[in-house]
C-alpha cells in the first residue's frame, strides 16, 4: 500500500538527515528504533502499527483481507501523521542549526 511506503520513505529521509545508515528493510518499528529519542517523540507508534502490516505481506494481496474503506482511511491518516512529524523535525532543525 502506498501509505506504508510514504511512512517508510519519510522515516528513511530522517535517517539520512541524521546521517544514519539506511537499512534495506520495510519494518517501520525497526526504522524508528534507529533514531534518537529526540526524533521519536513526535511519531505515534499506533500509526506505525496501522501501516506495518502492509509492508511485505501487503505486497501479496492473498495474504491479507481486502482493505475496507475505513482501513484505507486510517492508513492515509497514519501515513500523513508520520510524514508531518518527520517534515516538521527536519524543517525545525534546518531553520535552527542549534537544535541539531
C-alpha positions in Angstrom: 0.0 0.0 0.0 1.3 3.4 -0.9 0.5 4.8 2.6 3.1 2.4 4.1 5.7 3.5 1.5 5.0 7.1 2.4 5.8 6.4 6.1 8.8 4.2 5.2 10.4 6.8 2.9 9.7 9.6 5.4 11.5 7.7 8.2 14.4 6.8 5.8 14.6 10.5 4.9 15.0 11.3 8.6 17.7 8.7 9.0 19.6 10.2 6.1 19.1 13.7 7.6 20.7 12.3 10.8 23.5 10.7 8.8 22.4 7.2 10.0 22.9 4.3 7.6 19.6 3.4 6.0 18.9 -0.3 6.0 17.2 -2.2 3.3 14.2 -3.0 5.4 10.5 -2.2 5.4 9.6 -2.6 9.1 8.6 0.8 10.4 9.3 -0.1 14.0 12.8 -1.2 13.1 13.4 2.1 11.2 12.1 4.1 14.2 14.3 2.2 16.6 17.4 3.5 14.8 16.5 7.1 15.6 17.4 9.0 18.8 14.7 9.7 21.3 14.5 13.3 20.3 13.3 12.3 16.9 10.9 9.5 18.1 8.7 11.5 20.4 6.6 13.1 17.6 5.8 9.7 16.0 2.8 7.7 17.3 3.5 4.0 17.4 -0.2 3.4 16.8 0.3 4.9 13.3 3.2 2.5 12.7 1.1 -0.4 13.8 -1.7 0.5 11.3 0.8 0.7 8.4 3.3 -2.0 9.2 1.1 -4.9 8.2 1.0 -3.5 4.7 4.8 -3.9 4.3 5.8 -7.3 2.9 2.6 -9.1 3.5 0.7 -6.3 1.8 2.6 -6.8 -1.4 0.9 -10.2 -1.8 -2.8 -9.5 -1.6 -3.8 -13.1 -0.9 -2.0 -12.8 2.5 -4.3 -10.0 3.7 -8.1 -9.5 3.8 -9.4 -6.9 1.3 -8.9 -3.4 2.6 -12.1 -1.7 3.7 -12.8 2.0 3.2 -12.2 2.5 6.9 -8.8 0.7 6.8 -7.7 2.8 3.9 -8.8 6.0 5.7 -6.9 5.1 8.8 -3.8 4.2 6.8 -3.9 7.5 5.0 -4.2 9.4 8.2 -1.4 7.4 9.8 0.9 8.0 6.8 0.1 11.7 6.9 0.9 11.9 10.6 4.3 10.2 10.2 5.1 12.3 7.2 4.2 15.5 9.0 6.2 14.6 12.1 9.3 13.9 10.0 8.8 17.0 7.9 8.5 19.2 11.0 11.6 17.7 12.6 13.7 18.3 9.5 12.2 21.8 8.9 12.7 22.8 12.6 16.3 21.7 12.5 17.0 23.3 9.1 15.8 26.7 10.4 17.6 26.4 13.8 21.0 24.7 13.4 21.5 24.7 17.2 18.7 22.1 17.5 20.6 19.5 15.5 
